[in-house]
């Protein structure tokens, strides 16, 4: 199974403590995990093709 996790890239002021552990456990169970950082590049939606079996959108709250 291939899972794409869409979440903001980590910076010094916002860091997820849970997601690295989630990714590690999924990989331990044999899942191929792709972390997708939308800030890295913009994609036009009509050019996107599904390459993963499941996509997870992980929200980050800003204080």
Backbone bond lengths (Angstrom), bond angles and torsions (degrees), N, CA, C in turn:
res aa  C-N    CA-C-N  psi(-1)  N-CA   C-N-CA  omega(-1)  CA-C   N-CA-C  phi
1 X - - - 1.443 - - 1.521 108.78 -
2 X 1.332 115.67 143.07 1.461 121.36 177.13 1.527 108.82 -118.47
3 X 1.332 115.89 128.32 1.465 122.04 -179.68 1.515 108.93 -121.59
4 X 1.324 116.05 130.57 1.458 122.12 173.49 1.516 109.14 -104.69
5 X 1.323 116.93 123.35 1.467 121.63 179.03 1.521 107.48 -106.53
6 X 1.335 115.82 116.23 1.460 121.63 -179.41 1.516 107.58 -96.10
7 X 1.333 115.55 115.21 1.461 119.94 -179.09 1.516 110.01 -156.02
8 X 1.338 116.63 152.38 1.467 119.48 178.41 1.521 110.95 -60.84
9 X 1.318 115.61 146.34 1.462 120.71 175.91 1.520 109.11 -66.95
10 X 1.309 116.13 150.83 1.458 120.75 -178.33 1.517 110.91 -77.81
11 X 1.299 114.30 139.65 1.457 120.93 171.68 1.518 107.55 -128.17
12 X 1.295 117.48 177.78 1.466 121.01 -176.45 1.522 112.03 -63.52
13 X 1.330 118.21 -32.72 1.462 120.09 -175.14 1.523 113.66 -90.99
14 X 1.319 119.29 -10.19 1.467 121.21 177.30 1.524 108.78 -141.84
15 X 1.300 115.21 113.68 1.462 119.51 -175.63 1.526 109.15 -137.50
16 X 1.298 115.64 127.69 1.452 121.01 178.29 1.521 109.24 -82.93
17 X 1.303 116.00 130.62 1.465 120.47 176.08 1.528 111.13 -92.90
18 X 1.324 116.25 -21.07 1.457 121.07 -174.67 1.524 112.35 -88.22
19 X 1.328 117.39 -44.14 1.461 120.59 -170.84 1.530 114.65 -62.80
20 X 1.327 120.51 -39.38 1.470 117.60 176.08 1.533 112.52 -59.19
21 X 1.314 116.89 -36.15 1.465 120.79 178.20 1.528 110.84 -70.60
22 X 1.328 117.21 -39.24 1.467 121.24 176.91 1.527 110.02 -60.97
23 X 1.330 116.76 -47.04 1.468 121.26 179.50 1.527 110.46 -61.76
24 X 1.318 117.19 -42.73 1.463 121.20 179.93 1.532 111.18 -61.42
25 X 1.341 116.50 -45.49 1.464 120.33 -179.50 1.527 111.64 -65.66
26 X 1.331 116.94 -41.23 1.462 119.63 178.29 1.524 110.84 -61.07
27 X 1.328 116.53 -43.80 1.467 120.20 178.78 1.520 110.97 -64.82
28 X 1.332 116.54 -35.85 1.467 120.85 178.04 1.527 111.01 -62.31
29 X 1.343 116.31 -32.76 1.465 121.38 178.72 1.529 112.77 -85.91
30 X 1.331 116.84 5.92 1.452 120.32 175.44 1.518 115.59 90.76
31 X 1.313 117.41 10.65 1.463 121.50 179.16 1.524 109.25 -84.36
32 X 1.319 116.79 137.30 1.464 121.26 173.12 1.524 107.30 -84.76
33 X 1.323 116.69 120.23 1.462 121.81 -176.01 1.523 109.50 -114.68
34 X 1.334 115.43 131.17 1.460 121.91 174.47 1.523 107.53 -118.29
35 X 1.322 117.13 119.09 1.461 121.26 175.45 1.524 106.97 -90.06
36 X 1.329 115.29 122.10 1.459 121.57 -176.41 1.523 108.23 -109.97
37 X 1.329 116.32 118.71 1.468 122.33 179.08 1.523 108.30 -102.67
38 X 1.339 118.46 107.44 1.458 119.67 -176.95 1.524 113.85 -63.53
39 X 1.338 117.68 -21.06 1.463 119.71 179.75 1.528 112.06 -71.58
40 X 1.324 117.28 -21.73 1.464 120.79 -176.92 1.526 112.71 -66.65
41 X 1.314 116.52 -39.44 1.467 120.13 179.87 1.519 109.37 -159.50
42 X 1.317 115.96 151.17 1.456 121.76 176.95 1.520 109.04 -94.31
43 X 1.312 115.70 141.04 1.458 121.30 177.98 1.520 109.10 -122.67
44 X 1.312 116.33 136.00 1.452 120.31 173.00 1.525 106.85 -77.96
45 X 1.320 117.64 130.02 1.463 120.59 -172.67 1.524 113.36 -60.33
46 X 1.314 118.42 -31.68 1.471 119.25 -178.92 1.529 112.02 -70.86
47 X 1.332 118.02 -14.54 1.466 121.39 179.59 1.528 112.59 -95.66
48 X 1.322 117.53 -6.42 1.465 120.36 -178.38 1.519 110.96 -78.53
49 X 1.308 115.77 139.16 1.458 122.97 174.93 1.527 107.35 -126.98
50 X 1.326 116.68 135.75 1.463 118.05 -179.96 1.526 111.07 -67.24
51 X 1.311 116.16 124.16 1.464 120.99 177.90 1.527 111.06 -117.00
52 X 1.332 116.81 -8.90 1.459 121.45 178.44 1.521 109.12 -113.27
53 X 1.329 116.35 157.74 1.458 121.15 177.99 1.526 111.80 -76.18
54 X 1.320 115.99 -28.73 1.466 121.64 -176.55 1.516 108.59 -145.34
55 X 1.328 116.28 140.32 1.462 121.48 174.47 1.520 108.35 -118.66
56 X 1.329 115.97 135.97 1.462 122.40 178.51 1.517 107.37 -119.82
57 X 1.331 116.45 127.13 1.457 121.55 176.20 1.520 107.27 -99.08
58 X 1.327 116.54 113.79 1.461 121.90 -176.75 1.525 108.75 -102.10
59 X 1.340 117.24 111.00 1.473 119.44 -178.94 1.527 112.00 -79.64
60 X 1.304 115.58 147.30 1.462 122.64 174.50 1.518 107.00 -121.35
61 X 1.320 116.91 129.33 1.463 120.42 176.80 1.511 109.17 -90.86
62 X 1.312 114.75 138.93 1.458 120.66 177.54 1.515 108.41 -102.55
63 X 1.316 116.47 132.49 1.471 120.39 180.00 1.500 110.69 -88.25
